[in-house]
Amino acid sequence: FQVKSENKKTIWNTEEVPEGSEFDDTWDPREKPEYEIFFKQHVGTEDVFFGMTGKDPSTACCEDIVIKIKLPETKYSDITLDIQDKVLDLRTPKKKLLLHLPYPVNSKEGRARFLSDKETLEVTLRVSRKFDFINSS
């Protein structure tokens, strides 16, 4: 087994490094905020009553990922949010969250809203899936 490298001094290929690892910073003293991940799917009567589309309650049939991040004592203007295909990077002056997402998402089609009364940032991301027998639409 031999790995061909363009530069003989490199110790790994770029394909071996997971996406988002450039954001990892183990020395950052900021606290990691509490968060929850929810999966959301769009169903109609043909799904609920008749089971015509083959959808089931598993995460394999969900279209959206909703991430709720608790950010106490934070203003909306202090939040920096960066979404990549497999990584969510959130930074505030007191908190930092680097979250590797369970499924690849479409980073261009997302929504984020800050609920100031609950001190929570709610991020909704569209899951990017290949079409198969379950996900045909």
Phi and psi in radians as a Rosetta constraint file:
Dihedral C 1 N 2 CA 2 C 2 CIRCULARHARMONIC -2.396 0.35
Dihedral N 2 CA 2 C 2 N 3 CIRCULARHARMONIC 2.279 0.35
Dihedral C 2 N 3 CA 3 C 3 CIRCULARHARMONIC -1.737 0.35
Dihedral N 3 CA 3 C 3 N 4 CIRCULARHARMONIC 2.191 0.35
Dihedral C 3 N 4 CA 4 C 4 CIRCULARHARMONIC -1.517 0.35
Dihedral N 4 CA 4 C 4 N 5 CIRCULARHARMONIC 2.295 0.35
Dihedral C 4 N 5 CA 5 C 5 CIRCULARHARMONIC -2.203 0.35
Dihedral N 5 CA 5 C 5 N 6 CIRCULARHARMONIC 2.544 0.35
Dihedral C 5 N 6 CA 6 C 6 CIRCULARHARMONIC -1.255 0.35
Dihedral N 6 CA 6 C 6 N 7 CIRCULARHARMONIC -0.606 0.35
Dihedral C 6 N 7 CA 7 C 7 CIRCULARHARMONIC -2.024 0.35
Dihedral N 7 CA 7 C 7 N 8 CIRCULARHARMONIC 2.168 0.35
Dihedral C 7 N 8 CA 8 C 8 CIRCULARHARMONIC -1.184 0.35
Dihedral N 8 CA 8 C 8 N 9 CIRCULARHARMONIC -0.330 0.35
Dihedral C 8 N 9 CA 9 C 9 CIRCULARHARMONIC -1.522 0.35
Dihedral N 9 CA 9 C 9 N 10 CIRCULARHARMONIC -0.188 0.35
Dihedral C 9 N 10 CA 10 C 10 CIRCULARHARMONIC -1.282 0.35
Dihedral N 10 CA 10 C 10 N 11 CIRCULARHARMONIC 2.551 0.35
Dihedral C 10 N 11 CA 11 C 11 CIRCULARHARMONIC -1.792 0.35
Dihedral N 11 CA 11 C 11 N 12 CIRCULARHARMONIC -0.151 0.35
Dihedral C 11 N 12 CA 12 C 12 CIRCULARHARMONIC -2.673 0.35
Dihedral N 12 CA 12 C 12 N 13 CIRCULARHARMONIC 2.827 0.35
Dihedral C 12 N 13 CA 13 C 13 CIRCULARHARMONIC -1.578 0.35
Dihedral N 13 CA 13 C 13 N 14 CIRCULARHARMONIC 2.754 0.35
Dihedral C 13 N 14 CA 14 C 14 CIRCULARHARMONIC -1.140 0.35
Dihedral N 14 CA 14 C 14 N 15 CIRCULARHARMONIC -0.436 0.35
Dihedral C 14 N 15 CA 15 C 15 CIRCULARHARMONIC -1.204 0.35
Dihedral N 15 CA 15 C 15 N 16 CIRCULARHARMONIC -0.386 0.35
Dihedral C 15 N 16 CA 16 C 16 CIRCULARHARMONIC -1.433 0.35
Dihedral N 16 CA 16 C 16 N 17 CIRCULARHARMONIC -0.294 0.35
Dihedral C 16 N 17 CA 17 C 17 CIRCULARHARMONIC -1.570 0.35
Dihedral N 17 CA 17 C 17 N 18 CIRCULARHARMONIC 2.126 0.35
Dihedral C 17 N 18 CA 18 C 18 CIRCULARHARMONIC -1.148 0.35
Dihedral N 18 CA 18 C 18 N 19 CIRCULARHARMONIC 2.600 0.35
Dihedral C 18 N 19 CA 19 C 19 CIRCULARHARMONIC -1.097 0.35
Dihedral N 19 CA 19 C 19 N 20 CIRCULARHARMONIC 2.364 0.35
Dihedral C 19 N 20 CA 20 C 20 CIRCULARHARMONIC 1.654 0.35
Dihedral N 20 CA 20 C 20 N 21 CIRCULARHARMONIC -0.117 0.35
Dihedral C 20 N 21 CA 21 C 21 CIRCULARHARMONIC -1.224 0.35
Dihedral N 21 CA 21 C 21 N 22 CIRCULARHARMONIC -0.284 0.35
Dihedral C 21 N 22 CA 22 C 22 CIRCULARHARMONIC -1.208 0.35
Dihedral N 22 CA 22 C 22 N 23 CIRCULARHARMONIC -0.285 0.35
Dihedral C 22 N 23 CA 23 C 23 CIRCULARHARMONIC -1.540 0.35
Dihedral N 23 CA 23 C 23 N 24 CIRCULARHARMONIC -0.278 0.35
Dihedral C 23 N 24 CA 24 C 24 CIRCULARHARMONIC -1.102 0.35
Dihedral N 24 CA 24 C 24 N 25 CIRCULARHARMONIC 2.286 0.35
Dihedral C 24 N 25 CA 25 C 25 CIRCULARHARMONIC -2.533 0.35
Dihedral N 25 CA 25 C 25 N 26 CIRCULARHARMONIC 1.692 0.35
Dihedral C 25 N 26 CA 26 C 26 CIRCULARHARMONIC -1.267 0.35
Dihedral N 26 CA 26 C 26 N 27 CIRCULARHARMONIC -0.265 0.35
Dihedral C 26 N 27 CA 27 C 27 CIRCULARHARMONIC -1.650 0.35
Dihedral N 27 CA 27 C 27 N 28 CIRCULARHARMONIC 0.008 0.35
Dihedral C 27 N 28 CA 28 C 28 CIRCULARHARMONIC -1.270 0.35
Dihedral N 28 CA 28 C 28 N 29 CIRCULARHARMONIC 2.130 0.35
Dihedral C 28 N 29 CA 29 C 29 CIRCULARHARMONIC -1.376 0.35
Dihedral N 29 CA 29 C 29 N 30 CIRCULARHARMONIC -0.089 0.35
Dihedral C 29 N 30 CA 30 C 30 CIRCULARHARMONIC -1.171 0.35
Dihedral N 30 CA 30 C 30 N 31 CIRCULARHARMONIC 2.535 0.35
Dihedral C 30 N 31 CA 31 C 31 CIRCULARHARMONIC -1.301 0.35
Dihedral N 31 CA 31 C 31 N 32 CIRCULARHARMONIC 2.587 0.35
Dihedral C 31 N 32 CA 32 C 32 CIRCULARHARMONIC -1.522 0.35
Dihedral N 32 CA 32 C 32 N 33 CIRCULARHARMONIC 2.186 0.35
Dihedral C 32 N 33 CA 33 C 33 CIRCULARHARMONIC -1.318 0.35
Dihedral N 33 CA 33 C 33 N 34 CIRCULARHARMONIC 2.790 0.35
Dihedral C 33 N 34 CA 34 C 34 CIRCULARHARMONIC -1.271 0.35
Dihedral N 34 CA 34 C 34 N 35 CIRCULARHARMONIC 2.491 0.35
Dihedral C 34 N 35 CA 35 C 35 CIRCULARHARMONIC -2.620 0.35
Dihedral N 35 CA 35 C 35 N 36 CIRCULARHARMONIC 2.790 0.35
Dihedral C 35 N 36 CA 36 C 36 CIRCULARHARMONIC -2.329 0.35
Dihedral N 36 CA 36 C 36 N 37 CIRCULARHARMONIC 2.534 0.35
Dihedral C 36 N 37 CA 37 C 37 CIRCULARHARMONIC -2.006 0.35
Dihedral N 37 CA 37 C 37 N 38 CIRCULARHARMONIC 2.255 0.35
Dihedral C 37 N 38 CA 38 C 38 CIRCULARHARMONIC -2.127 0.35
Dihedral N 38 CA 38 C 38 N 39 CIRCULARHARMONIC 2.624 0.35
Dihedral C 38 N 39 CA 39 C 39 CIRCULARHARMONIC -1.970 0.35
Dihedral N 39 CA 39 C 39 N 40 CIRCULARHARMONIC 2.442 0.35
Dihedral C 39 N 40 CA 40 C 40 CIRCULARHARMONIC -2.247 0.35
Dihedral N 40 CA 40 C 40 N 41 CIRCULARHARMONIC 2.397 0.35
Dihedral C 40 N 41 CA 41 C 41 CIRCULARHARMONIC -2.351 0.35
Dihedral N 41 CA 41 C 41 N 42 CIRCULARHARMONIC 2.637 0.35
Dihedral C 41 N 42 CA 42 C 42 CIRCULARHARMONIC -1.673 0.35
Dihedral N 42 CA 42 C 42 N 43 CIRCULARHARMONIC 2.068 0.35
Dihedral C 42 N 43 CA 43 C 43 CIRCULARHARMONIC -2.208 0.35
Dihedral N 43 CA 43 C 43 N 44 CIRCULARHARMONIC 2.654 0.35
Dihedral C 43 N 44 CA 44 C 44 CIRCULARHARMONIC -2.143 0.35
Dihedral N 44 CA 44 C 44 N 45 CIRCULARHARMONIC -3.050 0.35
Dihedral C 44 N 45 CA 45 C 45 CIRCULARHARMONIC -1.104 0.35
Dihedral N 45 CA 45 C 45 N 46 CIRCULARHARMONIC -0.526 0.35
Dihedral C 45 N 46 CA 46 C 46 CIRCULARHARMONIC -1.164 0.35
Dihedral N 46 CA 46 C 46 N 47 CIRCULARHARMONIC -0.426 0.35
Dihedral C 46 N 47 CA 47 C 47 CIRCULARHARMONIC -1.474 0.35
Dihedral N 47 CA 47 C 47 N 48 CIRCULARHARMONIC -0.833 0.35
Dihedral C 47 N 48 CA 48 C 48 CIRCULARHARMONIC -1.223 0.35
Dihedral N 48 CA 48 C 48 N 49 CIRCULARHARMONIC -0.852 0.35
Dihedral C 48 N 49 CA 49 C 49 CIRCULARHARMONIC -1.626 0.35
Dihedral N 49 CA 49 C 49 N 50 CIRCULARHARMONIC -0.602 0.35
Dihedral C 49 N 50 CA 50 C 50 CIRCULARHARMONIC -1.896 0.35
Dihedral N 50 CA 50 C 50 N 51 CIRCULARHARMONIC -0.344 0.35
Dihedral C 50 N 51 CA 51 C 51 CIRCULARHARMONIC 1.091 0.35
Dihedral N 51 CA 51 C 51 N 52 CIRCULARHARMONIC 0.604 0.35
Dihedral C 51 N 52 CA 52 C 52 CIRCULARHARMONIC -1.310 0.35
Dihedral N 52 CA 52 C 52 N 53 CIRCULARHARMONIC -0.514 0.35
Dihedral C 52 N 53 CA 53 C 53 CIRCULARHARMONIC -1.624 0.35
Dihedral N 53 CA 53 C 53 N 54 CIRCULARHARMONIC -0.103 0.35
Dihedral C 53 N 54 CA 54 C 54 CIRCULARHARMONIC 1.396 0.35
Dihedral N 54 CA 54 C 54 N 55 CIRCULARHARMONIC 0.173 0.35
Dihedral C 54 N 55 CA 55 C 55 CIRCULARHARMONIC -1.288 0.35
Dihedral N 55 CA 55 C 55 N 56 CIRCULARHARMONIC 2.550 0.35
Dihedral C 55 N 56 CA 56 C 56 CIRCULARHARMONIC -2.272 0.35
Dihedral N 56 CA 56 C 56 N 57 CIRCULARHARMONIC 3.040 0.35
Dihedral C 56 N 57 CA 57 C 57 CIRCULARHARMONIC -1.305 0.35
Dihedral N 57 CA 57 C 57 N 58 CIRCULARHARMONIC 0.039 0.35
Dihedral C 57 N 58 CA 58 C 58 CIRCULARHARMONIC -1.270 0.35
Dihedral N 58 CA 58 C 58 N 59 CIRCULARHARMONIC 2.875 0.35
Dihedral C 58 N 59 CA 59 C 59 CIRCULARHARMONIC -1.223 0.35
Dihedral N 59 CA 59 C 59 N 60 CIRCULARHARMONIC -0.281 0.35
Dihedral C 59 N 60 CA 60 C 60 CIRCULARHARMONIC -1.164 0.35
Dihedral N 60 CA 60 C 60 N 61 CIRCULARHARMONIC -0.358 0.35
Dihedral C 60 N 61 CA 61 C 61 CIRCULARHARMONIC -1.815 0.35
Dihedral N 61 CA 61 C 61 N 62 CIRCULARHARMONIC 0.075 0.35
Dihedral C 61 N 62 CA 62 C 62 CIRCULARHARMONIC -1.457 0.35
Dihedral N 62 CA 62 C 62 N 63 CIRCULARHARMONIC 2.545 0.35
Dihedral C 62 N 63 CA 63 C 63 CIRCULARHARMONIC -1.723 0.35
Dihedral N 63 CA 63 C 63 N 64 CIRCULARHARMONIC -0.462 0.35
Dihedral C 63 N 64 CA 64 C 64 CIRCULARHARMONIC -2.258 0.35
Dihedral N 64 CA 64 C 64 N 65 CIRCULARHARMONIC 2.630 0.35
Dihedral C 64 N 65 CA 65 C 65 CIRCULARHARMONIC -1.958 0.35
Dihedral N 65 CA 65 C 65 N 66 CIRCULARHARMONIC 2.249 0.35
Dihedral C 65 N 66 CA 66 C 66 CIRCULARHARMONIC -1.987 0.35
Dihedral N 66 CA 66 C 66 N 67 CIRCULARHARMONIC 2.164 0.35
Dihedral C 66 N 67 CA 67 C 67 CIRCULARHARMONIC -2.030 0.35
Dihedral N 67 CA 67 C 67 N 68 CIRCULARHARMONIC 2.117 0.35
Dihedral C 67 N 68 CA 68 C 68 CIRCULARHARMONIC -1.883 0.35
Dihedral N 68 CA 68 C 68 N 69 CIRCULARHARMONIC 2.087 0.35
Dihedral C 68 N 69 CA 69 C 69 CIRCULARHARMONIC -2.027 0.35
Dihedral N 69 CA 69 C 69 N 70 CIRCULARHARMONIC 2.127 0.35
Dihedral C 69 N 70 CA 70 C 70 CIRCULARHARMONIC -1.427 0.35
Dihedral N 70 CA 70 C 70 N 71 CIRCULARHARMONIC 2.167 0.35
Dihedral C 70 N 71 CA 71 C 71 CIRCULARHARMONIC -2.266 0.35
Dihedral N 71 CA 71 C 71 N 72 CIRCULARHARMONIC 1.296 0.35
Dihedral C 71 N 72 CA 72 C 72 CIRCULARHARMONIC -1.159 0.35
Dihedral N 72 CA 72 C 72 N 73 CIRCULARHARMONIC 2.553 0.35
Dihedral C 72 N 73 CA 73 C 73 CIRCULARHARMONIC 1.017 0.35
Dihedral N 73 CA 73 C 73 N 74 CIRCULARHARMONIC 0.676 0.35
Dihedral C 73 N 74 CA 74 C 74 CIRCULARHARMONIC -2.177 0.35
Dihedral N 74 CA 74 C 74 N 75 CIRCULARHARMONIC 2.423 0.35
Dihedral C 74 N 75 CA 75 C 75 CIRCULARHARMONIC -1.676 0.35
Dihedral N 75 CA 75 C 75 N 76 CIRCULARHARMONIC 2.695 0.35
Dihedral C 75 N 76 CA 76 C 76 CIRCULARHARMONIC -0.991 0.35
Dihedral N 76 CA 76 C 76 N 77 CIRCULARHARMONIC -0.687 0.35
Dihedral C 76 N 77 CA 77 C 77 CIRCULARHARMONIC -1.215 0.35
Dihedral N 77 CA 77 C 77 N 78 CIRCULARHARMONIC -0.267 0.35
Dihedral C 77 N 78 CA 78 C 78 CIRCULARHARMONIC -1.527 0.35
Dihedral N 78 CA 78 C 78 N 79 CIRCULARHARMONIC -0.112 0.35
Dihedral C 78 N 79 CA 79 C 79 CIRCULARHARMONIC -1.581 0.35
Dihedral N 79 CA 79 C 79 N 80 CIRCULARHARMONIC 2.279 0.35
Dihedral C 79 N 80 CA 80 C 80 CIRCULARHARMONIC -2.053 0.35
Dihedral N 80 CA 80 C 80 N 81 CIRCULARHARMONIC 2.164 0.35
Dihedral C 80 N 81 CA 81 C 81 CIRCULARHARMONIC -2.227 0.35
Dihedral N 81 CA 81 C 81 N 82 CIRCULARHARMONIC 2.240 0.35
Dihedral C 81 N 82 CA 82 C 82 CIRCULARHARMONIC -2.244 0.35
Dihedral N 82 CA 82 C 82 N 83 CIRCULARHARMONIC 2.181 0.35
Dihedral C 82 N 83 CA 83 C 83 CIRCULARHARMONIC -1.989 0.35
Dihedral N 83 CA 83 C 83 N 84 CIRCULARHARMONIC 2.167 0.35
Dihedral C 83 N 84 CA 84 C 84 CIRCULARHARMONIC -1.905 0.35
Dihedral N 84 CA 84 C 84 N 85 CIRCULARHARMONIC -3.138 0.35
Dihedral C 84 N 85 CA 85 C 85 CIRCULARHARMONIC -1.093 0.35
Dihedral N 85 CA 85 C 85 N 86 CIRCULARHARMONIC -0.558 0.35
Dihedral C 85 N 86 CA 86 C 86 CIRCULARHARMONIC -2.227 0.35
Dihedral N 86 CA 86 C 86 N 87 CIRCULARHARMONIC 0.111 0.35
Dihedral C 86 N 87 CA 87 C 87 CIRCULARHARMONIC -2.415 0.35
Dihedral N 87 CA 87 C 87 N 88 CIRCULARHARMONIC 2.415 0.35
Dihedral C 87 N 88 CA 88 C 88 CIRCULARHARMONIC -1.972 0.35
Dihedral N 88 CA 88 C 88 N 89 CIRCULARHARMONIC 2.217 0.35
Dihedral C 88 N 89 CA 89 C 89 CIRCULARHARMONIC -2.133 0.35
Dihedral N 89 CA 89 C 89 N 90 CIRCULARHARMONIC 1.973 0.35
Dihedral C 89 N 90 CA 90 C 90 CIRCULARHARMONIC -2.083 0.35
Dihedral N 90 CA 90 C 90 N 91 CIRCULARHARMONIC 2.352 0.35
Dihedral C 90 N 91 CA 91 C 91 CIRCULARHARMONIC -2.413 0.35
Dihedral N 91 CA 91 C 91 N 92 CIRCULARHARMONIC 2.390 0.35
Dihedral C 91 N 92 CA 92 C 92 CIRCULARHARMONIC -2.318 0.35
Dihedral N 92 CA 92 C 92 N 93 CIRCULARHARMONIC 3.008 0.35
Dihedral C 92 N 93 CA 93 C 93 CIRCULARHARMONIC -1.041 0.35
Dihedral N 93 CA 93 C 93 N 94 CIRCULARHARMONIC -0.515 0.35
Dihedral C 93 N 94 CA 94 C 94 CIRCULARHARMONIC -1.899 0.35
Dihedral N 94 CA 94 C 94 N 95 CIRCULARHARMONIC -0.325 0.35
Dihedral C 94 N 95 CA 95 C 95 CIRCULARHARMONIC -2.238 0.35
Dihedral N 95 CA 95 C 95 N 96 CIRCULARHARMONIC 2.678 0.35
Dihedral C 95 N 96 CA 96 C 96 CIRCULARHARMONIC -2.553 0.35
Dihedral N 96 CA 96 C 96 N 97 CIRCULARHARMONIC 2.311 0.35
Dihedral C 96 N 97 CA 97 C 97 CIRCULARHARMONIC -2.328 0.35
Dihedral N 97 CA 97 C 97 N 98 CIRCULARHARMONIC 2.083 0.35
Dihedral C 97 N 98 CA 98 C 98 CIRCULARHARMONIC -1.959 0.35
Dihedral N 98 CA 98 C 98 N 99 CIRCULARHARMONIC 1.920 0.35
Dihedral C 98 N 99 CA 99 C 99 CIRCULARHARMONIC -2.066 0.35
Dihedral N 99 CA 99 C 99 N 100 CIRCULARHARMONIC 2.056 0.35
Dihedral C 99 N 100 CA 100 C 100 CIRCULARHARMONIC -1.431 0.35
Dihedral N 100 CA 100 C 100 N 101 CIRCULARHARMONIC 2.074 0.35
Dihedral C 100 N 101 CA 101 C 101 CIRCULARHARMONIC -1.311 0.35
Dihedral N 101 CA 101 C 101 N 102 CIRCULARHARMONIC 2.570 0.35
Dihedral C 101 N 102 CA 102 C 102 CIRCULARHARMONIC -1.214 0.35
Dihedral N 102 CA 102 C 102 N 103 CIRCULARHARMONIC -0.428 0.35
Dihedral C 102 N 103 CA 103 C 103 CIRCULARHARMONIC -2.363 0.35
Dihedral N 103 CA 103 C 103 N 104 CIRCULARHARMONIC 2.640 0.35
Dihedral C 103 N 104 CA 104 C 104 CIRCULARHARMONIC -1.126 0.35
Dihedral N 104 CA 104 C 104 N 105 CIRCULARHARMONIC 2.497 0.35
Dihedral C 104 N 105 CA 105 C 105 CIRCULARHARMONIC -2.147 0.35
Dihedral N 105 CA 105 C 105 N 106 CIRCULARHARMONIC 2.840 0.35
Dihedral C 105 N 106 CA 106 C 106 CIRCULARHARMONIC -1.503 0.35
Dihedral N 106 CA 106 C 106 N 107 CIRCULARHARMONIC 1.801 0.35
Dihedral C 106 N 107 CA 107 C 107 CIRCULARHARMONIC -1.196 0.35
Dihedral N 107 CA 107 C 107 N 108 CIRCULARHARMONIC -0.277 0.35
Dihedral C 107 N 108 CA 108 C 108 CIRCULARHARMONIC -1.471 0.35
Dihedral N 108 CA 108 C 108 N 109 CIRCULARHARMONIC -0.421 0.35
Dihedral C 108 N 109 CA 109 C 109 CIRCULARHARMONIC -1.972 0.35
Dihedral N 109 CA 109 C 109 N 110 CIRCULARHARMONIC 1.508 0.35
Dihedral C 109 N 110 CA 110 C 110 CIRCULARHARMONIC -2.511 0.35
Dihedral N 110 CA 110 C 110 N 111 CIRCULARHARMONIC 2.844 0.35
Dihedral C 110 N 111 CA 111 C 111 CIRCULARHARMONIC -2.321 0.35
Dihedral N 111 CA 111 C 111 N 112 CIRCULARHARMONIC 2.520 0.35
Dihedral C 111 N 112 CA 112 C 112 CIRCULARHARMONIC -2.400 0.35
Dihedral N 112 CA 112 C 112 N 113 CIRCULARHARMONIC 2.390 0.35
Dihedral C 112 N 113 CA 113 C 113 CIRCULARHARMONIC -2.459 0.35
Dihedral N 113 CA 113 C 113 N 114 CIRCULARHARMONIC 2.491 0.35
Dihedral C 113 N 114 CA 114 C 114 CIRCULARHARMONIC -1.798 0.35
Dihedral N 114 CA 114 C 114 N 115 CIRCULARHARMONIC 2.071 0.35
Dihedral C 114 N 115 CA 115 C 115 CIRCULARHARMONIC -1.634 0.35
Dihedral N 115 CA 115 C 115 N 116 CIRCULARHARMONIC 1.681 0.35
Dihedral C 115 N 116 CA 116 C 116 CIRCULARHARMONIC -1.141 0.35
Dihedral N 116 CA 116 C 116 N 117 CIRCULARHARMONIC -0.566 0.35
Dihedral C 116 N 117 CA 117 C 117 CIRCULARHARMONIC -1.196 0.35
Dihedral N 117 CA 117 C 117 N 118 CIRCULARHARMONIC -0.501 0.35
Dihedral C 117 N 118 CA 118 C 118 CIRCULARHARMONIC -1.767 0.35
Dihedral N 118 CA 118 C 118 N 119 CIRCULARHARMONIC -0.064 0.35
Dihedral C 118 N 119 CA 119 C 119 CIRCULARHARMONIC 0.914 0.35
Dihedral N 119 CA 119 C 119 N 120 CIRCULARHARMONIC 0.841 0.35
Dihedral C 119 N 120 CA 120 C 120 CIRCULARHARMONIC -2.328 0.35
Dihedral N 120 CA 120 C 120 N 121 CIRCULARHARMONIC 2.383 0.35
Dihedral C 120 N 121 CA 121 C 121 CIRCULARHARMONIC -1.733 0.35
Dihedral N 121 CA 121 C 121 N 122 CIRCULARHARMONIC 2.211 0.35
Dihedral C 121 N 122 CA 122 C 122 CIRCULARHARMONIC -1.968 0.35
Dihedral N 122 CA 122 C 122 N 123 CIRCULARHARMONIC 2.023 0.35
Dihedral C 122 N 123 CA 123 C 123 CIRCULARHARMONIC -1.964 0.35
Dihedral N 123 CA 123 C 123 N 124 CIRCULARHARMONIC 2.183 0.35
Dihedral C 123 N 124 CA 124 C 124 CIRCULARHARMONIC -1.992 0.35
Dihedral N 124 CA 124 C 124 N 125 CIRCULARHARMONIC 2.159 0.35
Dihedral C 124 N 125 CA 125 C 125 CIRCULARHARMONIC -2.176 0.35
Dihedral N 125 CA 125 C 125 N 126 CIRCULARHARMONIC 2.400 0.35
Dihedral C 125 N 126 CA 126 C 126 CIRCULARHARMONIC -1.427 0.35
Dihedral N 126 CA 126 C 126 N 127 CIRCULARHARMONIC 2.195 0.35
Dihedral C 126 N 127 CA 127 C 127 CIRCULARHARMONIC -1.247 0.35
Dihedral N 127 CA 127 C 127 N 128 CIRCULARHARMONIC 2.358 0.35
Dihedral C 127 N 128 CA 128 C 128 CIRCULARHARMONIC -1.794 0.35
Dihedral N 128 CA 128 C 128 N 129 CIRCULARHARMONIC 1.867 0.35
Dihedral C 128 N 129 CA 129 C 129 CIRCULARHARMONIC -2.110 0.35
Dihedral N 129 CA 129 C 129 N 130 CIRCULARHARMONIC 2.689 0.35
Dihedral C 129 N 130 CA 130 C 130 CIRCULARHARMONIC -1.414 0.35
Dihedral N 130 CA 130 C 130 N 131 CIRCULARHARMONIC 2.559 0.35
Dihedral C 130 N 131 CA 131 C 131 CIRCULARHARMONIC -1.262 0.35
Dihedral N 131 CA 131 C 131 N 132 CIRCULARHARMONIC 2.363 0.35
Dihedral C 131 N 132 CA 132 C 132 CIRCULARHARMONIC -2.514 0.35
Dihedral N 132 CA 132 C 132 N 133 CIRCULARHARMONIC -2.892 0.35
Dihedral C 132 N 133 CA 133 C 133 CIRCULARHARMONIC -1.208 0.35
Dihedral N 133 CA 133 C 133 N 134 CIRCULARHARMONIC -0.360 0.35
Dihedral C 133 N 134 CA 134 C 134 CIRCULARHARMONIC -1.566 0.35
Dihedral N 134 CA 134 C 134 N 135 CIRCULARHARMONIC -0.807 0.35
Dihedral C 134 N 135 CA 135 C 135 CIRCULARHARMONIC -1.781 0.35
Dihedral N 135 CA 135 C 135 N 136 CIRCULARHARMONIC 1.438 0.35
Dihedral C 135 N 136 CA 136 C 136 CIRCULARHARMONIC -1.853 0.35
Dihedral N 136 CA 136 C 136 N 137 CIRCULARHARMONIC 0.057 0.35
